[in-house]
Amino acid sequence: MADLTPIESEFATSEEAAAYDAWFRAKVERAMASTAPGIPHEEVMAKAQVIIDRAKQR
């Protein structure tokens, strides 16, 4: 188990980094293979704007 510095990685060890990389790649592959309908850009942006506006009100 190789320890990593914060400059090298946000993970404490190279094993943690490799496990995250494998998880992330699998998630991306599932998303790319999905046949579910996409969400229109305008809808995503509108939802994001609501989150931003709520955060500003706090």
All heavy atoms as TSV, in Angstrom:
chain	resi	resn	atom	element	x	y	z
A	1	MET	N	N	0.853	-1.179	0.000
A	1	MET	CA	C	0.000	0.000	0.000
A	1	MET	C	C	0.896	1.238	0.000
A	1	MET	O	O	1.584	1.514	0.955
A	1	MET	CB	C	-0.906	-0.040	1.238
A	1	MET	CG	C	-1.703	1.199	1.412
A	1	MET	SD	S	-3.028	1.216	2.642
A	1	MET	CE	C	-2.601	0.084	3.900
A	2	ALA	N	N	0.870	1.974	-1.081
A	2	ALA	CA	C	1.691	3.175	-1.203
A	2	ALA	C	C	0.912	4.391	-0.735
A	2	ALA	O	O	-0.199	4.637	-1.189
A	2	ALA	CB	C	2.121	3.362	-2.651
A	3	ASP	N	N	1.501	5.128	0.199
A	3	ASP	CA	C	0.867	6.365	0.656
A	3	ASP	C	C	1.096	7.453	-0.376
A	3	ASP	O	O	2.158	7.536	-0.992
A	3	ASP	CB	C	1.450	6.799	2.000
A	3	ASP	CG	C	1.006	5.893	3.139
A	3	ASP	OD1	O	-0.023	5.212	2.989
A	3	ASP	OD2	O	1.687	5.872	4.178
A	4	LEU	N	N	0.087	8.274	-0.576
A	4	LEU	CA	C	0.169	9.368	-1.539
A	4	LEU	C	C	0.068	10.699	-0.807
A	4	LEU	O	O	-0.621	10.811	0.206
A	4	LEU	CB	C	-0.966	9.252	-2.556
A	4	LEU	CG	C	-1.029	7.951	-3.358
A	4	LEU	CD1	C	-2.291	7.918	-4.206
A	4	LEU	CD2	C	0.202	7.815	-4.237
A	5	THR	N	N	0.721	11.710	-1.331
A	5	THR	CA	C	0.619	13.043	-0.732
A	5	THR	C	C	-0.583	13.759	-1.348
A	5	THR	O	O	-1.036	13.402	-2.442
A	5	THR	CB	C	1.896	13.876	-1.009
A	5	THR	OG1	O	1.934	14.183	-2.390
A	5	THR	CG2	C	3.149	13.134	-0.583
A	6	PRO	N	N	-1.115	14.790	-0.687
A	6	PRO	CA	C	-2.233	15.545	-1.258
A	6	PRO	C	C	-1.910	16.168	-2.611
A	6	PRO	O	O	-2.802	16.435	-3.398
A	6	PRO	CB	C	-2.495	16.620	-0.214
A	6	PRO	CG	C	-1.976	16.061	1.057
A	6	PRO	CD	C	-0.780	15.217	0.662
A	7	ILE	N	N	-0.641	16.397	-2.891
A	7	ILE	CA	C	-0.250	16.946	-4.186
A	7	ILE	C	C	-0.424	15.894	-5.277
A	7	ILE	O	O	-0.815	16.194	-6.405
A	7	ILE	CB	C	1.205	17.464	-4.150
A	7	ILE	CG1	C	1.290	18.674	-3.225
A	7	ILE	CG2	C	1.719	17.796	-5.552
A	7	ILE	CD1	C	2.691	19.173	-2.965
A	8	GLU	N	N	-0.175	14.637	-4.950
A	8	GLU	CA	C	-0.284	13.556	-5.926
A	8	GLU	C	C	-1.723	13.121	-6.155
A	8	GLU	O	O	-2.109	12.801	-7.275
A	8	GLU	CB	C	0.498	12.329	-5.453
A	8	GLU	CG	C	1.981	12.544	-5.375
A	8	GLU	CD	C	2.692	11.380	-4.724
A	8	GLU	OE1	O	2.244	10.908	-3.666
A	8	GLU	OE2	O	3.704	10.952	-5.306
A	9	SER	N	N	-2.520	13.072	-5.093
A	9	SER	CA	C	-3.851	12.489	-5.205
A	9	SER	C	C	-4.709	12.916	-4.030
A	9	SER	O	O	-4.207	13.216	-2.949
A	9	SER	CB	C	-3.742	10.969	-5.219
A	9	SER	OG	O	-5.015	10.370	-5.213
A	10	GLU	N	N	-6.021	12.915	-4.232
A	10	GLU	CA	C	-6.934	13.195	-3.128
A	10	GLU	C	C	-7.154	11.951	-2.277
A	10	GLU	O	O	-7.800	12.003	-1.245
A	10	GLU	CB	C	-8.263	13.711	-3.658
A	10	GLU	CG	C	-9.008	12.701	-4.508
A	10	GLU	CD	C	-10.258	13.273	-5.124
A	10	GLU	OE1	O	-11.246	13.447	-4.412
A	10	GLU	OE2	O	-10.226	13.550	-6.333
A	11	PHE	N	N	-6.596	10.815	-2.687
A	11	PHE	CA	C	-6.735	9.555	-1.961
A	11	PHE	C	C	-5.498	9.296	-1.121
A	11	PHE	O	O	-4.395	9.703	-1.457
A	11	PHE	CB	C	-6.967	8.407	-2.947
A	11	PHE	CG	C	-8.193	8.608	-3.784
A	11	PHE	CD1	C	-8.106	9.090	-5.073
A	11	PHE	CD2	C	-9.451	8.360	-3.263
A	11	PHE	CE1	C	-9.237	9.302	-5.841
A	11	PHE	CE2	C	-10.599	8.574	-4.014
A	11	PHE	CZ	C	-10.484	9.046	-5.302
A	12	ALA	N	N	-5.675	8.561	-0.027
A	12	ALA	CA	C	-4.568	8.283	0.885
A	12	ALA	C	C	-3.596	7.258	0.310
A	12	ALA	O	O	-2.401	7.307	0.591
A	12	ALA	CB	C	-5.102	7.812	2.231
A	13	THR	N	N	-4.115	6.311	-0.475
A	13	THR	CA	C	-3.252	5.266	-1.021
A	13	THR	C	C	-3.526	5.069	-2.506
A	13	THR	O	O	-4.586	5.437	-3.016
A	13	THR	CB	C	-3.501	3.919	-0.312
A	13	THR	OG1	O	-4.831	3.467	-0.613
A	13	THR	CG2	C	-3.320	4.034	1.193
A	14	SER	N	N	-2.579	4.432	-3.173
A	14	SER	CA	C	-2.771	4.138	-4.589
A	14	SER	C	C	-3.883	3.108	-4.775
A	14	SER	O	O	-4.581	3.121	-5.795
A	14	SER	CB	C	-1.466	3.661	-5.228
A	14	SER	OG	O	-0.964	2.545	-4.533
A	15	GLU	N	N	-4.101	2.249	-3.794
A	15	GLU	CA	C	-5.186	1.264	-3.867
A	15	GLU	C	C	-6.544	1.961	-3.836
A	15	GLU	O	O	-7.461	1.590	-4.571
A	15	GLU	CB	C	-5.079	0.248	-2.727
A	15	GLU	CG	C	-3.951	-0.740	-2.898
A	15	GLU	CD	C	-2.593	-0.198	-2.499
A	15	GLU	OE1	O	-2.498	0.923	-1.940
A	15	GLU	OE2	O	-1.591	-0.897	-2.763
A	16	GLU	N	N	-6.692	2.971	-2.969
A	16	GLU	CA	C	-7.939	3.744	-2.917
A	16	GLU	C	C	-8.175	4.446	-4.254
A	16	GLU	O	O	-9.295	4.476	-4.756
A	16	GLU	CB	C	-7.904	4.769	-1.791
A	16	GLU	CG	C	-8.051	4.194	-0.412
A	16	GLU	CD	C	-7.993	5.268	0.662
A	16	GLU	OE1	O	-8.032	6.478	0.331
A	16	GLU	OE2	O	-7.908	4.896	1.827
A	17	ALA	N	N	-7.131	5.013	-4.818
A	17	ALA	CA	C	-7.249	5.706	-6.103
A	17	ALA	C	C	-7.661	4.724	-7.205
A	17	ALA	O	O	-8.534	5.030	-8.020
A	17	ALA	CB	C	-5.931	6.392	-6.462
A	18	ALA	N	N	-7.070	3.534	-7.219
A	18	ALA	CA	C	-7.399	2.533	-8.236
A	18	ALA	C	C	-8.837	2.043	-8.074
A	18	ALA	O	O	-9.546	1.842	-9.067
A	18	ALA	CB	C	-6.426	1.368	-8.159
A	19	ALA	N	N	-9.278	1.853	-6.832
A	19	ALA	CA	C	-10.654	1.400	-6.589
A	19	ALA	C	C	-11.652	2.459	-7.058
A	19	ALA	O	O	-12.665	2.132	-7.689
A	19	ALA	CB	C	-10.854	1.094	-5.106
A	20	TYR	N	N	-11.369	3.721	-6.769
A	20	TYR	CA	C	-12.255	4.792	-7.224
A	20	TYR	C	C	-12.282	4.854	-8.751
A	20	TYR	O	O	-13.338	4.990	-9.352
A	20	TYR	CB	C	-11.828	6.145	-6.656
A	20	TYR	CG	C	-12.676	7.271	-7.195
A	20	TYR	CD1	C	-13.907	7.549	-6.626
A	20	TYR	CD2	C	-12.270	8.018	-8.301
A	20	TYR	CE1	C	-14.718	8.558	-7.139
A	20	TYR	CE2	C	-13.069	9.021	-8.815
A	20	TYR	CZ	C	-14.288	9.295	-8.226
A	20	TYR	OH	O	-15.086	10.277	-8.734
A	21	ASP	N	N	-11.120	4.740	-9.360
A	21	ASP	CA	C	-11.041	4.793	-10.819
A	21	ASP	C	C	-11.871	3.668	-11.442
A	21	ASP	O	O	-12.609	3.910	-12.402
A	21	ASP	CB	C	-9.583	4.693	-11.265
A	21	ASP	CG	C	-9.433	4.859	-12.763
A	21	ASP	OD1	O	-9.704	5.971	-13.270
A	21	ASP	OD2	O	-9.069	3.873	-13.436
A	22	ALA	N	N	-11.785	2.461	-10.892
A	22	ALA	CA	C	-12.557	1.336	-11.414
A	22	ALA	C	C	-14.050	1.587	-11.248
A	22	ALA	O	O	-14.840	1.334	-12.168
A	22	ALA	CB	C	-12.148	0.045	-10.710
A	23	TRP	N	N	-14.457	2.099	-10.086
A	23	TRP	CA	C	-15.869	2.403	-9.835
A	23	TRP	C	C	-16.368	3.461	-10.822
A	23	TRP	O	O	-17.431	3.313	-11.421
A	23	TRP	CB	C	-16.052	2.896	-8.395
A	23	TRP	CG	C	-17.392	3.498	-8.151
A	23	TRP	CD1	C	-18.551	2.837	-7.877
A	23	TRP	CD2	C	-17.730	4.893	-8.190
A	23	TRP	NE1	N	-19.587	3.732	-7.740
A	23	TRP	CE2	C	-19.109	4.999	-7.927
A	23	TRP	CE3	C	-17.000	6.057	-8.419
A	23	TRP	CZ2	C	-19.763	6.218	-7.896
A	23	TRP	CZ3	C	-17.658	7.255	-8.378
A	23	TRP	CH2	C	-19.017	7.333	-8.118
A	24	PHE	N	N	-15.588	4.523	-10.991
A	24	PHE	CA	C	-15.995	5.611	-11.864
A	24	PHE	C	C	-16.106	5.150	-13.316
A	24	PHE	O	O	-17.070	5.466	-14.010
A	24	PHE	CB	C	-14.998	6.776	-11.747
A	24	PHE	CG	C	-15.420	7.984	-12.523
A	24	PHE	CD1	C	-16.404	8.815	-12.057
A	24	PHE	CD2	C	-14.827	8.278	-13.749
A	24	PHE	CE1	C	-16.810	9.934	-12.777
A	24	PHE	CE2	C	-15.217	9.389	-14.481
A	24	PHE	CZ	C	-16.211	10.216	-13.987
A	25	ARG	N	N	-15.126	4.388	-13.777
A	25	ARG	CA	C	-15.162	3.896	-15.162
A	25	ARG	C	C	-16.374	2.998	-15.397
A	25	ARG	O	O	-17.019	3.084	-16.453
A	25	ARG	CB	C	-13.874	3.155	-15.496
A	25	ARG	CG	C	-12.686	4.083	-15.651
A	25	ARG	CD	C	-11.391	3.293	-15.902
A	25	ARG	NE	N	-10.264	4.174	-15.933
A	25	ARG	CZ	C	-9.842	4.815	-17.025
A	25	ARG	NH1	N	-10.474	4.661	-18.158
A	25	ARG	NH2	N	-8.796	5.606	-16.964
A	26	ALA	N	N	-16.715	2.148	-14.430
A	26	ALA	CA	C	-17.885	1.275	-14.557
A	26	ALA	C	C	-19.164	2.102	-14.612
A	26	ALA	O	O	-20.078	1.809	-15.397
A	26	ALA	CB	C	-17.936	0.282	-13.396
A	27	LYS	N	N	-19.221	3.146	-13.807
A	27	LYS	CA	C	-20.398	4.015	-13.792
A	27	LYS	C	C	-20.558	4.715	-15.146
A	27	LYS	O	O	-21.671	4.808	-15.683
A	27	LYS	CB	C	-20.265	5.033	-12.661
A	27	LYS	CG	C	-21.484	5.874	-12.449
A	27	LYS	CD	C	-21.360	6.690	-11.176
A	27	LYS	CE	C	-22.600	7.514	-10.993
A	27	LYS	NZ	N	-23.151	7.466	-9.671
A	28	VAL	N	N	-19.472	5.203	-15.709
A	28	VAL	CA	C	-19.523	5.868	-17.005
A	28	VAL	C	C	-19.936	4.881	-18.094
A	28	VAL	O	O	-20.779	5.203	-18.945
A	28	VAL	CB	C	-18.165	6.532	-17.342
A	28	VAL	CG1	C	-18.119	7.001	-18.791
A	28	VAL	CG2	C	-17.900	7.694	-16.392
A	29	GLU	N	N	-19.393	3.670	-18.054
A	29	GLU	CA	C	-19.756	2.666	-19.058
A	29	GLU	C	C	-21.247	2.337	-18.989
A	29	GLU	O	O	-21.902	2.214	-20.023
A	29	GLU	CB	C	-18.921	1.400	-18.860
A	29	GLU	CG	C	-17.482	1.569	-19.307
A	29	GLU	CD	C	-16.632	0.341	-19.054
A	29	GLU	OE1	O	-17.191	-0.757	-18.824
A	29	GLU	OE2	O	-15.403	0.476	-19.075
A	30	ARG	N	N	-21.799	2.189	-17.758
A	30	ARG	CA	C	-23.233	1.921	-17.619
A	30	ARG	C	C	-24.052	3.073	-18.176
A	30	ARG	O	O	-25.057	2.866	-18.857
A	30	ARG	CB	C	-23.602	1.689	-16.150
A	30	ARG	CG	C	-23.254	0.318	-15.646
A	30	ARG	CD	C	-23.889	0.021	-14.293
A	30	ARG	NE	N	-23.635	1.026	-13.274
A	30	ARG	CZ	C	-22.571	1.049	-12.469
A	30	ARG	NH1	N	-21.656	0.105	-12.572
A	30	ARG	NH2	N	-22.424	1.994	-11.575
A	31	ALA	N	N	-23.627	4.297	-17.895
A	31	ALA	CA	C	-24.361	5.467	-18.385
A	31	ALA	C	C	-24.327	5.525	-19.917
A	31	ALA	O	O	-25.346	5.819	-20.553
A	31	ALA	CB	C	-23.775	6.741	-17.792
A	32	MET	N	N	-23.185	5.245	-20.489
A	32	MET	CA	C	-23.069	5.301	-21.948
A	32	MET	C	C	-23.876	4.192	-22.621
A	32	MET	O	O	-24.360	4.365	-23.739
A	32	MET	CB	C	-21.603	5.241	-22.358
A	32	MET	CG	C	-20.850	6.504	-21.969
A	32	MET	SD	S	-19.112	6.465	-22.388
A	32	MET	CE	C	-19.203	6.522	-24.168
A	33	ALA	N	N	-24.049	3.059	-21.942
A	33	ALA	CA	C	-24.798	1.940	-22.505
A	33	ALA	C	C	-26.299	2.061	-22.240
A	33	ALA	O	O	-27.090	1.315	-22.809
A	33	ALA	CB	C	-24.273	0.630	-21.928
A	34	SER	N	N	-26.688	3.013	-21.426
A	34	SER	CA	C	-28.086	3.167	-21.043
A	34	SER	C	C	-28.955	3.540	-22.249
A	34	SER	O	O	-28.547	4.319	-23.103
A	34	SER	CB	C	-28.230	4.258	-19.983
A	34	SER	OG	O	-29.593	4.513	-19.712
A	35	THR	N	N	-30.151	2.980	-22.256
A	35	THR	CA	C	-31.109	3.326	-23.300
A	35	THR	C	C	-32.209	4.238	-22.748
A	35	THR	O	O	-33.180	4.531	-23.446
A	35	THR	CB	C	-31.753	2.057	-23.898
A	35	THR	OG1	O	-32.384	1.321	-22.847
A	35	THR	CG2	C	-30.704	1.188	-24.577
A	36	ALA	N	N	-32.046	4.674	-21.511
A	36	ALA	CA	C	-33.019	5.593	-20.908
A	36	ALA	C	C	-32.997	6.918	-21.676
A	36	ALA	O	O	-31.948	7.333	-22.192
A	36	ALA	CB	C	-32.683	5.842	-19.444
A	37	PRO	N	N	-34.156	7.583	-21.757
A	37	PRO	CA	C	-34.174	8.864	-22.480
A	37	PRO	C	C	-33.306	9.902	-21.770
A	37	PRO	O	O	-33.207	9.916	-20.543
A	37	PRO	CB	C	-35.650	9.271	-22.455
A	37	PRO	CG	C	-36.248	8.505	-21.337
A	37	PRO	CD	C	-35.451	7.238	-21.192
A	38	GLY	N	N	-32.666	10.739	-22.560
A	38	GLY	CA	C	-31.844	11.799	-21.995
A	38	GLY	C	C	-32.698	12.922	-21.428
A	38	GLY	O	O	-33.905	12.993	-21.666
A	39	ILE	N	N	-32.068	13.791	-20.665
A	39	ILE	CA	C	-32.750	14.951	-20.102
A	39	ILE	C	C	-32.319	16.166	-20.919
A	39	ILE	O	O	-31.115	16.401	-21.084
A	39	ILE	CB	C	-32.379	15.151	-18.620
A	39	ILE	CG1	C	-32.735	13.901	-17.817
A	39	ILE	CG2	C	-33.074	16.381	-18.048
A	39	ILE	CD1	C	-32.211	13.909	-16.392
A	40	PRO	N	N	-33.267	16.949	-21.429
A	40	PRO	CA	C	-32.900	18.127	-22.221
A	40	PRO	C	C	-32.024	19.106	-21.434
A	40	PRO	O	O	-32.207	19.294	-20.224
A	40	PRO	CB	C	-34.248	18.763	-22.562
A	40	PRO	CG	C	-35.249	17.671	-22.418
A	40	PRO	CD	C	-34.712	16.775	-21.335
A	41	HIS	N	N	-31.086	19.706	-22.120
A	41	HIS	CA	C	-30.154	20.652	-21.517
A	41	HIS	C	C	-30.887	21.749	-20.750
A	41	HIS	O	O	-30.499	22.103	-19.625
A	41	HIS	CB	C	-29.265	21.261	-22.608
A	41	HIS	CG	C	-28.321	22.300	-22.105
A	41	HIS	ND1	N	-27.178	21.982	-21.418
A	41	HIS	CD2	C	-28.359	23.656	-22.187
A	41	HIS	CE1	C	-26.550	23.101	-21.092
A	41	HIS	NE2	N	-27.237	24.125	-21.554
A	42	GLU	N	N	-31.929	22.294	-21.338
A	42	GLU	CA	C	-32.661	23.391	-20.709
A	42	GLU	C	C	-33.258	22.965	-19.372
A	42	GLU	O	O	-33.275	23.735	-18.408
A	42	GLU	CB	C	-33.778	23.891	-21.632
A	42	GLU	CG	C	-33.279	24.551	-22.901
A	42	GLU	CD	C	-32.826	23.543	-23.963
A	42	GLU	OE1	O	-33.173	22.348	-23.855
A	42	GLU	OE2	O	-32.094	23.969	-24.872
A	43	GLU	N	N	-33.743	21.723	-19.286
A	43	GLU	CA	C	-34.314	21.221	-18.034
A	43	GLU	C	C	-33.241	21.079	-16.951
A	43	GLU	O	O	-33.451	21.460	-15.803
A	43	GLU	CB	C	-34.987	19.865	-18.281
A	43	GLU	CG	C	-35.691	19.304	-17.068
A	43	GLU	CD	C	-36.380	17.975	-17.351
A	43	GLU	OE1	O	-36.706	17.687	-18.520
A	43	GLU	OE2	O	-36.596	17.226	-16.386
A	44	VAL	N	N	-32.094	20.556	-17.331
A	44	VAL	CA	C	-30.989	20.418	-16.375
A	44	VAL	C	C	-30.548	21.792	-15.877
A	44	VAL	O	O	-30.342	22.000	-14.678
A	44	VAL	CB	C	-29.806	19.663	-17.017
A	44	VAL	CG1	C	-28.595	19.667	-16.099
A	44	VAL	CG2	C	-30.216	18.242	-17.372
A	45	MET	N	N	-30.411	22.743	-16.783
A	45	MET	CA	C	-29.965	24.081	-16.402
A	45	MET	C	C	-30.982	24.776	-15.504
A	45	MET	O	O	-30.618	25.481	-14.572
A	45	MET	CB	C	-29.669	24.921	-17.650
A	45	MET	CG	C	-28.501	24.391	-18.467
A	45	MET	SD	S	-26.974	24.151	-17.513
A	45	MET	CE	C	-26.586	25.825	-17.090
A	46	ALA	N	N	-32.271	24.578	-15.765
A	46	ALA	CA	C	-33.313	25.180	-14.933
A	46	ALA	C	C	-33.248	24.615	-13.521
A	46	ALA	O	O	-33.367	25.364	-12.531
A	46	ALA	CB	C	-34.688	24.942	-15.544
A	47	LYS	N	N	-33.051	23.315	-13.397
A	47	LYS	CA	C	-32.938	22.702	-12.067
A	47	LYS	C	C	-31.691	23.191	-11.339
A	47	LYS	O	O	-31.726	23.440	-10.135
A	47	LYS	CB	C	-32.930	21.181	-12.189
A	47	LYS	CG	C	-34.273	20.602	-12.573
A	47	LYS	CD	C	-34.216	19.088	-12.680
A	47	LYS	CE	C	-35.578	18.519	-13.053
A	47	LYS	NZ	N	-35.565	17.054	-13.118
A	48	ALA	N	N	-30.596	23.330	-12.064
A	48	ALA	CA	C	-29.363	23.833	-11.466
A	48	ALA	C	C	-29.549	25.270	-10.988
A	48	ALA	O	O	-29.071	25.649	-9.911
A	48	ALA	CB	C	-28.213	23.749	-12.458
A	49	GLN	N	N	-30.260	26.069	-11.755
A	49	GLN	CA	C	-30.493	27.461	-11.374
A	49	GLN	C	C	-31.312	27.547	-10.098
A	49	GLN	O	O	-31.064	28.411	-9.248
A	49	GLN	CB	C	-31.171	28.236	-12.495
A	49	GLN	CG	C	-31.197	29.729	-12.260
A	49	GLN	CD	C	-29.795	30.318	-12.170
A	49	GLN	OE1	O	-28.987	30.141	-13.069
A	49	GLN	NE2	N	-29.501	31.023	-11.092
A	50	VAL	N	N	-32.286	26.664	-9.930
A	50	VAL	CA	C	-33.082	26.629	-8.694
A	50	VAL	C	C	-32.173	26.350	-7.498
A	50	VAL	O	O	-32.281	27.004	-6.453
A	50	VAL	CB	C	-34.209	25.573	-8.795
A	50	VAL	CG1	C	-34.851	25.325	-7.442
A	50	VAL	CG2	C	-35.252	26.009	-9.798
A	51	ILE	N	N	-31.258	25.400	-7.648
A	51	ILE	CA	C	-30.322	25.077	-6.559
A	51	ILE	C	C	-29.443	26.278	-6.238
A	51	ILE	O	O	-29.229	26.622	-5.066
A	51	ILE	CB	C	-29.468	23.849	-6.946
A	51	ILE	CG1	C	-30.360	22.615	-7.025
A	51	ILE	CG2	C	-28.335	23.641	-5.958
A	51	ILE	CD1	C	-29.687	21.401	-7.652
A	52	ILE	N	N	-28.953	26.953	-7.269
A	52	ILE	CA	C	-28.104	28.139	-7.060
A	52	ILE	C	C	-28.875	29.233	-6.359
A	52	ILE	O	O	-28.386	29.855	-5.406
A	52	ILE	CB	C	-27.542	28.631	-8.410
A	52	ILE	CG1	C	-26.547	27.599	-8.971
A	52	ILE	CG2	C	-26.885	30.004	-8.278
A	52	ILE	CD1	C	-26.176	27.825	-10.421
A	53	ASP	N	N	-30.096	29.493	-6.814
A	53	ASP	CA	C	-30.917	30.546	-6.218
A	53	ASP	C	C	-31.219	30.263	-4.747
A	53	ASP	O	O	-31.164	31.175	-3.915
A	53	ASP	CB	C	-32.226	30.724	-7.002
A	53	ASP	CG	C	-31.977	31.269	-8.401
A	53	ASP	OD1	O	-30.884	31.813	-8.664
A	53	ASP	OD2	O	-32.890	31.137	-9.241
A	54	ARG	N	N	-31.520	29.014	-4.424
A	54	ARG	CA	C	-31.781	28.643	-3.021
A	54	ARG	C	C	-30.549	28.844	-2.165
A	54	ARG	O	O	-30.639	29.300	-1.028
A	54	ARG	CB	C	-32.256	27.200	-2.938
A	54	ARG	CG	C	-33.668	26.996	-3.397
A	54	ARG	CD	C	-34.088	25.552	-3.251
A	54	ARG	NE	N	-35.417	25.346	-3.806
A	54	ARG	CZ	C	-35.897	24.176	-4.174
A	54	ARG	NH1	N	-35.159	23.079	-4.063
A	54	ARG	NH2	N	-37.121	24.081	-4.667
A	55	ALA	N	N	-29.383	28.494	-2.703
A	55	ALA	CA	C	-28.143	28.670	-1.952
A	55	ALA	C	C	-27.844	30.139	-1.688
A	55	ALA	O	O	-27.366	30.508	-0.619
A	55	ALA	CB	C	-26.985	28.016	-2.700
A	56	LYS	N	N	-28.166	30.991	-2.643
A	56	LYS	CA	C	-27.928	32.429	-2.483
A	56	LYS	C	C	-28.839	33.028	-1.416
A	56	LYS	O	O	-28.494	34.003	-0.779
A	56	LYS	CB	C	-28.140	33.155	-3.811
A	56	LYS	CG	C	-27.038	32.948	-4.800
A	56	LYS	CD	C	-27.316	33.715	-6.076
A	56	LYS	CE	C	-26.224	33.541	-7.095
A	56	LYS	NZ	N	-26.506	34.263	-8.340
A	57	GLN	N	N	-30.029	32.439	-1.241
A	57	GLN	CA	C	-30.992	32.961	-0.275
A	57	GLN	C	C	-30.593	32.650	1.165
A	57	GLN	O	O	-31.102	33.264	2.089
A	57	GLN	CB	C	-32.392	32.400	-0.548
A	57	GLN	CG	C	-32.997	32.921	-1.832
A	57	GLN	CD	C	-34.309	32.256	-2.177
A	57	GLN	OE1	O	-34.760	31.339	-1.491
A	57	GLN	NE2	N	-34.934	32.703	-3.260
A	58	ARG	N	N	-29.712	31.724	1.352
A	58	ARG	CA	C	-29.301	31.326	2.714
A	58	ARG	C	C	-28.369	32.303	3.329
A	58	ARG	O	O	-27.713	33.081	2.979
A	58	ARG	CB	C	-28.657	29.952	2.702
A	58	ARG	CG	C	-29.653	28.905	2.326
A	58	ARG	CD	C	-29.033	27.537	2.392
A	58	ARG	NE	N	-30.011	26.590	1.891
A	58	ARG	CZ	C	-29.729	25.454	1.334
A	58	ARG	NH1	N	-28.490	25.080	1.219
A	58	ARG	NH2	N	-30.661	24.658	0.900
